[in-house]
Each structure stands twice: as C-alpha cells, then as structure tokens.
Amino acid sequence: MHFRYIVYSCCLLLGHIAAVAVEAQAAPVESSAIIEQQSEWQYRLAPKDSPAKYSAYAYDASDWESGWAGFGYGDDDDKTEVDMRGRTTRLAIRHRFELSDGEDPAQLWLAIRYDDAFELWINGKRLFAKGVSHKDGKRKVDSHEAKDWEYFSLAEYADVFTEYRNCIAILGYNVGAGSSDFTLDPKLILGTPAPGSQSRMNKFRVVWSADPTTEATIVWNQAKGKPGTVHYGTVDHLQEVAAYESSLAPQRVVDQSPMTTCMAHLTGLQADTEYFFCLKDESETSQRFKFRTAPSDPAASFTFIAGGDSRNGRKVRVDANRTVAKLRPLFVAFTGDMIVTDRIDKWEAWLDDWQQTISEDGHIVPLVPHRGNHEGNPLSMYQTFGTPRDAYYAFSIGGDLFRYYALNSEIPANGAQGEWLDADLKSHHDSVTHLVAGYHKPMRPHVEGKPEGSNPFRWADSFYRYGLDLALESDSHVMKRTLPLRPDKDGEEGFSHAADDSNATVYIGEGCWGAPLRAANDGKSWTLAKGSFNGFDWMHVTPESIEIKTVRVGDPAQVEQVQSGAIFQTPKGLQLWEPEGGTVLVVPADK
C-alpha cells in the first residue's frame, strides 16, 4: 500500500467554520470493519482542547474515560450512557487504528447513527460536518434523529490517512443541553459502493471554447443507459424538466470506457444571463445546476481564475476546487497538467474532484481547459471537454473589453497555430482593451534545471507586436510575476524590462494546483516576485485595468463566500500571497 505523508496546518479559526455540503450515500458493499460496531472508544464531555489536537495520534488522552459505542442518553439504545443532559451539548470521542497492506483508504466509509450533529476529524484534519456550522462566534445545530445507519464515503480524503498510526475523532453536538436524548454511534468500515447506488449521470462540467456570451457546452459522464437530455432556460424550474423552455440531446458522445462522455453544445444564449438546467435520462433526473453567460457590455467587470498543475496532489486539488466555489469567478482557465498520466482512471478522479467547484446552490463555474505535457494524448481536450481538436482557440468577453487566447504549447507554436494567433491578434489589437493568453509551458521557467521554453517563446514577438497585456503560464510548480517585458536578443534570456511601453507583456503563473512543489530559484533581473506554494491567480477585469491577487491554497472551510456586490473583495479566511511589490498587481489598460 502506497501513501503520501503530508503535514497539515491545523489552525482552526473559530470565527467561521462552514459545514461542508456532504450527503449520506447508499450503504456500501462492506468487506471488513476497521473499527467495529460497539468498539471501545475514549470519550470526554466538552473537551477544552480543540479537535485538531485530540484527533492527533500522539495526543495524550490518558485522563479521558473509555466506553463502548454507541454513546448517548434518553432513548434506551445506548451502550454507554453519558451524563451530559443539562450540563453540555458536546461530546468528543476518539479511537486510534492502523491500516495494513491491502486496506485502501479510498475504500473507507464512516457509518454512523447520530442525534443531532457531528464533526469528523482524522489525524488533526477536519474532514466534514453534518448539521452544525459556526459563524461569528455563534454555533448553529440542526435537529436530527438517529434512526438507521448513515454512510459517508471517505474516498476524497484518502490522503489524510497514513499506513500506520491513524486517529479518528468525532465531536457530537446536541441542539440544547436540555434535549431529551442524544446519540453518537459510529463504526469505520471498508467497502465499495453498492451496485446501482451511484448516479447514472455524473462528472458535470460547463466548458467555454467558443463565444461565451451566447454559447456553452454541457459535458457529463453517462455511467449507465442511454445519454440523457439537457433541459434548460432562464427561469428556475428546479427538477421539473417539462417546464424548461428548451432541451437538447448531446451532439457528441465519446467512448472513453469506462466513461461515456456526452456533450450538448448550447447556442443562442443571452449574454450576462443566469441559465438553469438539469439532465434527464430514461430513469433519472440530475440535480438542478446553473451557470452565467459572459457579458457583452464593454463597461462590464468580472473576475476569473487561472492556474494549472494539479496532477497527483489530490488533497490540494480538492481544497483549491472548493476555494473556487467560494470565489465564484466568471470562469476558470486551467492551464494544463490536470492529471499525472493520461489514463482514464486519472481523468475519472480529476473530474470527480472538479465537482467540488460546484457551489451548494448548484452554480457551476465554466471551465476553459488547456493542454499540458501530462495530457499525453493529443485529443484529450477534444474528447474530454469538447474543445477544438488541436486545443487552441479564442473568445471575447464584454465586446471589445477582453479577448482570451487558449494556446497549446505541446504542438508547434509556429505553423498553423502561430499563423492563426498572429492573424487574430492583428485583427483585434487596435480595438480590444485587454488581450490575455494562457498556455502550459513557460517561456522562461523560474526553476533551475527546467529547460527554456523555446517552443512558446516563438509567440513572444507576436505578443509584443500586437500588445498582448498578460500571459498566464504553468508547468514549473512555482509562482512568479514579471515586470512588463519585450523580447530583446540582448536582454537576459531574451527579454528586457519595457517600462511605459504599451505593447509590453506581463507574465505570471507557473503553477501550482497540487503538483509537487519545486524551489523558485531561477529569478531574472526582470522578475518582480517569485515563490513556492500551492495557489492560483485571481483576476478582476475592468475597463481600466486587470487587478491580480494570488491565492494561497489553505482550508476552504475557513473561507467565506464572495458577495455579489463585491466580487473582488477578499473574503474572510482567504490567504493571499504578499510578495515584495504588493499583494495586488495591476496591469493597466492601454486603450
């Protein structure tokens, strides 16, 4: 059994702890028990230490009491009765355990009966909560009766576990100290999802690779049966599919066995409009989702996110995705290396994790996908997301406000791609306020030993000739910002600082959405800032400028939701990079 050993920050900001939207699932096919029903646990009423401490394996719990699960009072079904009525609303329990060879943490399930709510902690890390949330020093507990066993898959938290020395802690809550009963009765099992328990339609995404003001591609996996139909419109009819004004069957179905990837390309949409949709096949209706089309007004403002290199860092990848859901950008430009090897099982995991970008109200952030070097199949973007076959394309937002180029650094930058880019930039540079390009391989990596990007460097002359404002790069697993640059054969590594030159380009990015970090140890004279951490760039586009904040991936549970009236105001709990030169990098409009 192979594990990644990760050290987590366990800082818990009690000012705001949001309950993760996690739902119980159908009972799995159980293979064995790691912690059996009615096992002996340590327990304590209203512990003073935080769960981050007492869920650690090495925590000294010698002064805790021991008892058999389940714990509770008042309903005559408890193995260990606890004297908490009228005294406290909280009971903590903990249990240490090991995983041996062949016991895959991705197959772990928590089975639990609870009344009224609980938080689950493993090895110092809070995984999720059911029925309890904290905000501004106030706790909210929902009423819930303990009936049958409820099952929660821990597959997405597999990276939290180690091969040896694990500890599970559960903090149970009652709605009030005077409540008539309380139950906390867990067991930890290995299992696989029950046949037929998983949705027939899953792995949802909205993709932009054409005009995002009037078009969008709805993509999903049809796990069973014939492909469903998308039912959509500008009025929210929830799951009443017959009430939606429009419907569309997929125009493309791609066999990516075991996935069946379905693509419905919507056209004729209204700009800057919220669209609601759900999918229905012969026996199932999906949840109701929604997304917003891009604005066509040149006076508009919007945010977007850019970053890449999630690869095999699944824990960070999920945390970054959940942070995206909190920031609610207009779109995400994912600049390549989504997966570590171009295999369907890796795509399945990546697409499952991408579901964490979907907000609790069903809002989906459109994805603008780019090919990286780890997407070894030249058709991966075309088959998985419905991009053009060669995975390069462009679109405009806000009329002449903003034009975005998704480029493919894995094929020749000159030739057909270079000719197309040069012609498109030439036709738009006089009229468009902000010209932005995203691609995977950096022209000049900020990591020693990484080869220079001789292929993407072929774009540098076109960028400068037509005044590309901002280039978003990836691949190196670091973060960087440059001064405005122009290509210069006498400059350092082919570039020189071009102050007050309206044609100069600012280069940012180089990673990193969860791939293994590298040292940012190859700065240039024209480097503004560099660092080594997991994060992405969050940008605010207005007619006056593009403002850039770089987000450090932390605990998304601590991050508050961005408000619609303050789309670029840093929410409470969000960690930002604060390099020399300032937290916010401004690329001014030059038109």
N, C-alpha and C positions, 0 to 999 in steps of 0.2 A: 504494500500500500504506500502510495506516494503522497506527501503532504507538503504544503508550503508553510513555513513558520514565519508568522507575521507579528510584529509588535504594534499594538494599537494604543492610541491616546485614549485614556478613559476619563477625560474631563467631562463632567456632566453639568450642563448649565440648567439649573432648576427653574430658571425664568420661563423657559418654553420647551416642553417636551411634547411633541405631537404624536398621536397614536398612528402607527403605520397602517395603511389600509391593507389588512391581511384577512383572508376569509378561510373558514374551515372548509375542508375538502372531504370527498367521499372516503370512507375507510379504505386504507390500502390493503394489499395482499401482504400480510405480515409474515416475515420469515423467521425473526427471532426478537427477543427482548434484550435491550441493553440495560435498562432499569425496569424491572418487572413491576406489575401491579402489586400494591401493598408492600413495597420495599421500604426499608428503613432509611429515613432522611433526618438530617439535622434541621431544627427549626427555632425561630425566635420571633416573639411578638415585637412589632415596631422597632426594628433594629436601628441603632444610631448611625452605624456605618452605612455607606452607600452600597447599592448592589454592585457597582463596579469593583468594589473591594471584596465583598464576601462571595462574589461569583468567581473569584480567582482561586485556582487550585491550592496555592500556598497560604491562603488566608487561615489564620488561627481561630477556629471555631470551637475550641475546647470548652468554652463556657456556654455553648448552645445546648439545648435539650435535644434528645433523639426520640423519634416516634415513627409509627408506620403510616404510610399513606392509605386512605385519604385523611386529610386534616379538616377540622371544622367543628360546628356545633349546631344544634337546633333542629336537625332533620333526621336523626336516628340512623344515618347511613355512614357515619364517620368512624374510621378505625382508631384515630387519635383525636380525642376531643380537646379543644384548646379554649382556655379561659380568656376570651377576648371581648365578649359581649359587654357593652357599657364601658370598656377600657380603651379599645383602639380599633381602628378599621384596617390594620395592616398585619399581615403575617408573612414572614420570609422563610423559605425552605431551600436547602441546598443539598447536593449529592455529587460526590466525586466518582468518576468512572474512567475506564480505558476503552480504546478501540484497538482491536487486534487485526492482524493481516486478514484481508478479505472483507472486513467490515467497512463499507464505503460510507463516509459521512454524507454524501449526496443522497443516500437512501434512508437517512434518519427522519423520523417523524415524532413529533410530540403528540401524544394522546392525552387528553385532559378533560376532566369534569370540573367546572368552576362556577362559583357564585360569590362575588358578582363580576370581578375583572382581574386581570393579571398582567404582569410584565415578565418577559422571558429574557434571561441573561445567560450567556455562555462565556466562560473564560474572560471575564471582565468586560464583555461587549454586550450592549443591549441589542437584541435582535428585533423584537416587536412587542407590541402591547395589544390587548383586546379589552375594550370597554373603559379605558382610562386614558386621560390626557391631562397635561399640566400647562398652564399659561399664566404668566404674570403672577406667579406665586400661588395660584389657585388650582385645585385639583377637581376634575370632573370625572365621576364614576357613574357608568350606566348600569341599570339593573339587569341582571341576567340570572336565570335559574339553571342550576346544574341538573341536567337530565341525562341523555345518552352521552357516550364518549364523543368528543370532537377532535378532529385530526388536522394537524398542521405540518405540511412538508417543510423540512429544514434544508432542502437541496440548495437553495440560493445562498445559504450561509455556510456552505461546506468548508470554506477557507478559514472559518473561525476555529475549527476543531484541530487537534493535534493527534498524533498516533497514540500518545500516552498522556496521562495526567490532564484530563478534562474535568471541568466542574460546571454543573448546571445549577442555576439559582432561579427561583420563581418567587416574585413578590405578589402576593394576593391582596386584593382590596375588597372591602365591603362598602356598600353605599352609605352606611352610617354605623356608628358604634352601637346604636340601639337596635340594629337589624335583628330580625328573628332567627336568621340562620346564616351560615357561611360554609363554603366548600372549596377545598383545593386538593385535587386528587389526580396526580399526573403519573404517566409512565413514558419511557423513552424506548422506541422500537425501531427496528429495521424493516423496511417494506418497499414495495413498488406500487404505483398507482393501480387501483382496481380497473379491470377491463371495462372500457366504456365510460370511465369516470372523467376523463379529460375531454375538454371541449372539442367538437368536430372542427371548429374554426378557431384559429389562434394565430399568434405571432403577427399581430396587426401593425401596419405602418402606413403613413401617408408620405408619398415621395413627390418632390418637385424636381423636374428636369426639363420643363418647358415653361410656358408663361404662367407664373404662379398667381397672377391676378384673375385668370379665367380657367385654369386647368389644375388638376391634381390627380395622382394615381393612388388608388386604394389597393394595397397589397396585403395578402394574408396567406396562411397555410391552411389548406383544406385537408385536415387529417383523416377524414372519413367521408365516404359518399361523394355525390356529385357536387361540383362547385356551387356555392351559394350566390345570391344576387345582392348587390348593394342597393339599399333603399335610402334616399337622401333628399334633403331640402333645407330651406332656410327657417322652417318652423319645427320646433322640437316636439315630435310625437312619441318620444321615448321608444318603446319596442313595438309600437303599433305600425307595422310595416305598411299596411294598406293605406295609411293616412298620408304617407310621404308623397310629395308631388312628382318625384322622379325615381326611376330604378334603372339599374344597369347590370347586366351579366358580365363576367370577365371576358375581355377580348383576347387575353393571352393566358394560357395555363401551361406552366413549365414543370416537367417531371424532374424534381431534384430528390428522388427517392432517398429516404422515406418521406420527404416533404413534397407536397403538391402546391406549388406557388401560383397563386391566382392574382391577376392584375386587371383592375377595372379603371380605365382612364377617363375621368370626368372632364367634360368640356362645357363651354358656355356658361361658366360660373360668373357670379357678380364679384367685383373687386371689393376688398376690405369687408367681407361678409362672413359671418359665422354659419357654417354648414353642419347640420346634424345628420348622422347616418347610423344604420345598423345593417347587419347582414343576416339573411335568412336562407337556409338550405332546406332540403326536404323534411328535416325533422328537428331543426334547432334554430333559434334566433340569438344572435350575439347581443352583448350589452350595447347600449346606445353610446356612440362616440361623437366627437365634434372636432372641427378644426376651423381655422380662419384663413381665408384667402388673403393674398398680399394686396396692399393699397395701390391705387393707380395715381393718386394725387401727389404731385411733386412737392407739396408742402407737408407731406406726412412725415412722421418719425416712427421708428420701430427699433427693436433690439434683435440681435441674432447671436448665436454662439458658434465658435469654431474650435476644433481640436481633433486629435487623432491618436492612434496607437493605444487601443485598448487591449488587443492581443489576448494574453492569457491571464491578465490581472483581474479576475472576475469580481473580487470584493470591491476594489476601487472602481471598477467599471459600473457596478450596481450603484455605489454611492454617488458617482458622478451623474448617472442617469436620473437618480432621484432628485439630485440638485437641479438638473434641467427642468424637471416638473415644477419645482418651486419657483424658478425664474421665468418660466413661461415665455420664452422668446418667440419671435415670429417663425424662425426656422433654425435648424442646426446644420452647419456644414461640417460633416465628418470627413476629415482629410486623410483617410486611408489607414491600413493595418488594423482593421476591425478584429480580425481573427489571427491566430498564430500560425496555423496551417490551413490551407484552403480545402477543408473537408466539410462534408455536410453536418457531421455532429458538432463541429465548431460553429457553423452558422446557426444551427438549432439553438445552441446555448447563447450565442450573441443576440439572436432575435428574441429569445425568451427574456434576456436581461433588458433589451430595449423597451419592453413593456413597462419598465419602471419609470420611463419618461412620461407615461400617461398619467395625468392628474386624477384625483379621486372623482372629479366630476366628468371624467371621460374625455377630457381635452387631449388631443394628440398633437404634438409638435411636429410639423413636416420636416422630413429628413432630406438633405442634399448630399448624396453619397459620392465619394471619390475613391478611386482605386489606389491601393498601396502595394508595396512589393510583396507583402504576405498574402495578398489576394492573387495567388499564382495563376489561377485560371483567367485568361483574358476576358472571358464572358461573365465573370462573377457578378459585376454590377448590372449587366443587362439581364441576367437570369434571375437575380435575387431581388432587384429593385426596379427593373424596367427602364433603366437609363438607355441612351443610345448605345449601340453595340461597342463603339470604341471608347465609351465612358468619358467623353468631353462634350461640353455643352455650355450654354449661357442663357441668362434670363435677366429681365429688368423688373424693378420694383419702383413704384412711385413715378411712373413715366420716365422722365429723364433724371430722376433723383439718383438712381443707383443701378449699376449693372454688375452682375456677378458672373465670373468665369470659373467653372469647374474643369480643371485640366488634368490630364493623365500623364504623370511623369514616368510611367512604366512602358510607354511606347515612344518612338522618336518625337522629340519636341519640335523638330523641324518637319519637313514634308507636309503631308495633308493637314495635320493638326496645327503646325506653325503657320501655314498659309491661311487657314481658317481664322486663327487667332489674330493675325496681323490685319486681315481684311475687316474683321468685326471691330477691333479696336479703332481702326481708321475711320469706320463709318459712325462710331459713337463718341469719339473723344472730344469733339467740339461741343456736343450738346449735353452729355451726361455729367452730372456733378461729381459723383463718386464712382470710380472704376476699381473693382476689387477682384482678385483672383485667389483661388485656393488649389493646392496640389500637395502631393505627398513628399517627395524628395526635396530637401532644401538645397538651394544653390551653394551656400557656404555654411556647412554644419558647424555648430559650436561645441563639438565633442572631438577631442584629439583622436586620430586614427580613423575617423569616418572619412571616406573618400569625398572629394569635392563633387558637387552636383553638376557635372559637365553637361548632362542632357538638359535639365531645366534651365541652366544658365543661357541656353540658346534663346530663351524668352526675354532675357534681360533687356536687349536692345529694343524690342517691341514695347516692353513695359515703359521704357524711358521715352521712346519716340512719341508715344501716344498718351503719356502722362498717367499710367496706372498708379493709383494712390496707395494701395495697400495690398501686400501679398501675404497669404496665410500658408505657412509651411508646417511640416510634421517630420516624423521618422527618427529624430535623434534622441528622443525621450528626455528632453530638457525643455526649458522655456527661455525665450530671448525676445528682445526688442532692439531694433536698429534705429539709427538716425536716418533721415531721408537720404537715399542713395541714388547714384547714377553709375552705370557701367563705365569703367575707366581702366584701360590696359596698363596704365602706370600706377593705378591705385592698389591698395592692399587687397590681394586675392581678387583683383579685377573690379573693385568698387571703390568709390570715394564719396565722402560726405558732400552733399549738394545743398547747402543751406540756401533758403529763399529761392529754390528752383521749383517752379510749379509742376515740372514734369518728373520730379524725383519720386521714388517709391520707398515706403516704409515696409520692412519685412519683420514679421512676428511669428511666434509659434514654435515649432519643432517637437511638439508632444504636449502632455503625455496623459492619456486617459486610463492608465493602469498597467501599461507595459513596464518591464524592469527599468528603473531609473538609471541614468548614466551621469557622470560628472560633467558639468558645464564648464569645461576647462580650455576652451579654444576661443577666447574672446578676440575681437578685432578692434582696431582703432576707432571704427565707426559703430561698434556695439554700444547701445545705450544701457542695456541691462541684460543679465543672464542669471539663471537659477536652475536648480534641480529639484523638482517636486511634481506631484500629480496635479493636473489642473487643466483649465481651458480658458479661452479668451471670450469675454462677454462684451459685446459692442452695441453702441447706441448710435443710430444713423439719423441725422437731421439735415436740413438744407445747409446748415452752417459748418458741420464737421462730422467726423466719426470719432466718438469717445470710446476708449478701450480700457476695461478693467480685466485683470487676470485673476481668475478664481482658483483658490487652493481647495482641492477636494478634501472635505472633512466629513463630519457626521451630518447627513442631510436631515436627520430628525431635529437638529438644533436650528435649522434654517426656516425662517418664516416665509410665507408666500408673498411674492411681489404683488403689489396692489395695482389695479388697472390704471389709476390716475398718477402713478409714479413708477413707470416701467423700468427706470434705470436707477432708482434709489436703492442703495444697498440694504437688503433686508437684515433684520436682526439674526445673528448666528452665522452669517456668511463670511468666510475667511477670504481675504484678498491679498494678493502679492503687493508688497510695499517696497519696491526697489528704489535705489537712488534715481532721482529724476522725477519721482512722484508716483502715486498709485494709479492715477488716470493719465493715459497717453492720449493726446488729442492730435488727430490728423485733420487739419483744416480744409474746408472746401476751397478749391482754386478757381471756381467759376462763379 
